Amino acid sequence: MTIEPKAFRDAMSRFASAVHIVTTDGKAGRRGVTATAVVGVSDDPATLLVCLNAASPQNHFFGENGNLGINVLAAETGQKVAQVFAGSSGDKASDRFANGEWGVGETGAPLLADALVAFDCRIVEARRVATHHVLLAEVVGLRLGPDAPPLLYHARGYRLL
């Protein structure tokens, strides 16, 4: 049995997921995207998995730079930033970082100042699986932000907890 892509996307829309801004900077260039496909893999060493659409322009920057920031968005302040980095606000990709206050992690990855948590990561494995880049990233630093409700994405819309 083959699952049709639209049926799979419809099924996946029923997952409630935290909303993240995944970032990179380095020799390939600066890039940031909104992502929900982020999961913890291990706590020793601290490792996260991120999936990014391979069809999106410049998502190859992540693997080439070898670093990424994973910024978990707060419900109260995150929706505008999420829309900008998803490309749905009309802002050009090069203007995305004009939204929010950004610092830089040890790896060089941009980290959002008001993120609930910002993970600074070094990519330890990258591979293409079907339509996506799958990145395994070791956490080399983290910064805890405010203790506030997260921004969620469910049924193709932003939701508050």
C-alpha positions as CSV (number, residue, x, y, z in Angstrom):
1,M,0.0,0.0,0.0
2,T,1.3,3.4,-0.9
3,I,0.4,6.4,1.2
4,E,-0.3,9.5,-0.9
5,P,1.7,12.6,0.1
6,K,-1.4,14.7,0.8
7,A,-3.0,12.0,3.0
8,F,0.3,11.8,5.0
9,R,0.4,15.7,5.3
10,D,-3.2,15.7,6.5
11,A,-2.4,13.0,9.1
12,M,0.7,14.8,10.3
13,S,-1.3,18.0,10.7
14,R,-3.0,16.3,13.7
15,F,0.3,16.3,15.6
16,A,0.7,19.2,18.0
17,S,4.3,20.4,17.8
18,A,6.4,23.1,19.4
19,V,7.4,25.9,16.9
20,H,11.2,26.5,16.4
21,I,13.3,28.9,14.5
22,V,16.3,26.8,13.2
23,T,19.3,29.0,12.2
24,T,22.8,28.7,10.8
25,D,25.6,31.1,9.9
26,G,29.0,30.5,8.4
27,K,30.9,30.2,5.1
28,A,27.8,29.1,3.2
29,G,25.7,32.0,4.5
30,R,23.1,32.9,7.1
31,R,19.8,31.1,7.1
32,G,16.8,30.7,9.3
33,V,13.6,28.8,8.9
34,T,10.5,27.9,11.0
35,A,10.4,24.2,11.8
36,T,8.3,21.8,13.9
37,A,10.2,18.6,13.0
38,V,12.7,18.8,16.0
39,V,13.1,16.0,18.5
40,G,15.4,15.1,21.3
41,V,17.5,12.0,20.6
42,S,19.8,11.6,23.6
43,D,20.9,13.3,26.7
44,D,24.5,11.9,26.7
45,P,25.7,13.4,24.6
46,A,22.9,15.9,24.3
47,T,21.7,15.4,20.7
48,L,18.7,16.8,18.7
49,L,17.3,15.7,15.3
50,V,16.0,18.3,12.9
51,C,14.3,17.8,9.5
52,L,14.3,20.5,6.9
53,N,12.7,20.5,3.5
54,A,15.4,19.9,0.9
55,A,13.3,21.8,-1.7
56,S,13.6,25.1,0.2
57,P,16.2,27.4,-1.2
58,Q,19.4,27.6,0.8
59,N,18.5,24.9,3.4
60,H,21.8,23.2,2.2
61,F,23.5,26.1,4.2
62,F,22.9,24.1,7.4
63,G,25.0,21.1,6.4
64,E,27.7,23.2,4.8
65,N,28.0,25.5,7.8
66,G,28.1,22.5,10.2
67,N,26.1,24.4,12.9
68,L,22.6,25.2,13.9
69,G,20.7,27.1,16.5
70,I,17.3,25.7,17.7
71,N,15.2,28.4,19.2
72,V,11.9,27.3,20.9
73,L,9.3,30.1,20.5
74,A,7.1,31.4,23.3
75,A,3.3,31.6,22.7
76,E,3.1,35.3,23.6
77,T,5.9,36.6,21.4
78,G,6.7,33.9,18.8
79,Q,3.9,33.9,16.2
80,K,5.2,37.0,14.2
81,V,8.7,35.6,14.2
82,A,7.4,32.2,13.1
83,Q,5.5,33.7,10.2
84,V,8.5,35.7,9.1
85,F,10.9,32.8,9.1
86,A,8.2,30.5,7.4
87,G,8.2,33.0,4.5
88,S,4.4,33.7,5.0
89,S,4.9,37.4,5.9
90,G,6.3,38.4,2.6
91,D,9.7,39.3,4.0
92,K,12.7,38.3,1.9
93,A,14.8,35.5,3.4
94,S,17.7,38.0,3.7
95,D,15.5,40.3,5.9
96,R,14.3,37.6,8.4
97,F,16.9,38.4,11.1
98,A,15.7,42.0,11.3
99,N,12.8,40.5,13.4
100,G,13.7,39.7,17.0
101,E,16.9,40.3,19.0
102,W,19.7,37.9,18.0
103,G,22.9,36.8,19.6
104,V,25.5,34.3,18.4
105,G,26.4,30.9,20.0
106,E,29.8,29.3,20.4
107,T,29.3,27.6,17.0
108,G,28.4,30.8,15.2
109,A,24.7,29.9,15.0
110,P,22.2,32.8,15.6
111,L,20.3,32.5,18.9
112,L,17.0,34.3,19.6
113,A,17.2,36.4,22.8
114,D,13.6,35.7,23.9
115,A,13.4,32.0,23.0
116,L,12.1,29.7,25.7
117,V,15.3,27.8,25.2
118,A,18.0,28.3,22.6
119,F,20.2,25.3,21.7
120,D,23.6,25.9,20.1
121,C,24.5,22.8,18.1
122,R,27.2,21.3,16.0
123,I,26.0,19.0,13.2
124,V,27.4,15.5,13.6
125,E,25.5,13.8,10.9
126,A,23.6,14.9,7.9
127,R,21.8,12.9,5.3
128,R,19.0,13.3,2.7
129,V,15.9,11.1,3.4
130,A,13.3,11.4,0.7
131,T,12.3,15.1,0.5
132,H,14.2,16.3,3.6
133,H,17.6,17.0,5.0
134,V,17.8,15.1,8.3
135,L,20.4,16.6,10.7
136,L,21.7,15.1,13.9
137,A,23.2,17.8,16.1
138,E,25.1,17.7,19.3
139,V,24.2,20.4,21.7
140,V,27.3,22.3,22.8
141,G,25.5,25.1,24.6
142,L,22.1,26.2,25.7
143,R,20.4,29.2,27.2
144,L,17.1,28.9,29.2
145,G,14.8,31.8,28.6
146,P,11.5,32.8,30.3
147,D,9.3,30.1,31.9
148,A,6.3,30.7,29.7
149,P,3.9,28.6,27.5
150,P,5.3,27.5,24.1
151,L,3.9,28.4,20.7
152,L,2.4,25.3,19.1
153,Y,1.4,24.3,15.6
154,H,-1.6,22.1,15.1
155,A,-4.1,21.6,12.3
156,R,-2.1,24.0,10.1
157,G,-2.4,26.9,12.5
158,Y,-0.6,28.4,15.5
159,R,-2.1,27.5,18.8
160,L,-1.6,28.5,22.4
161,L,-1.2,26.1,25.3
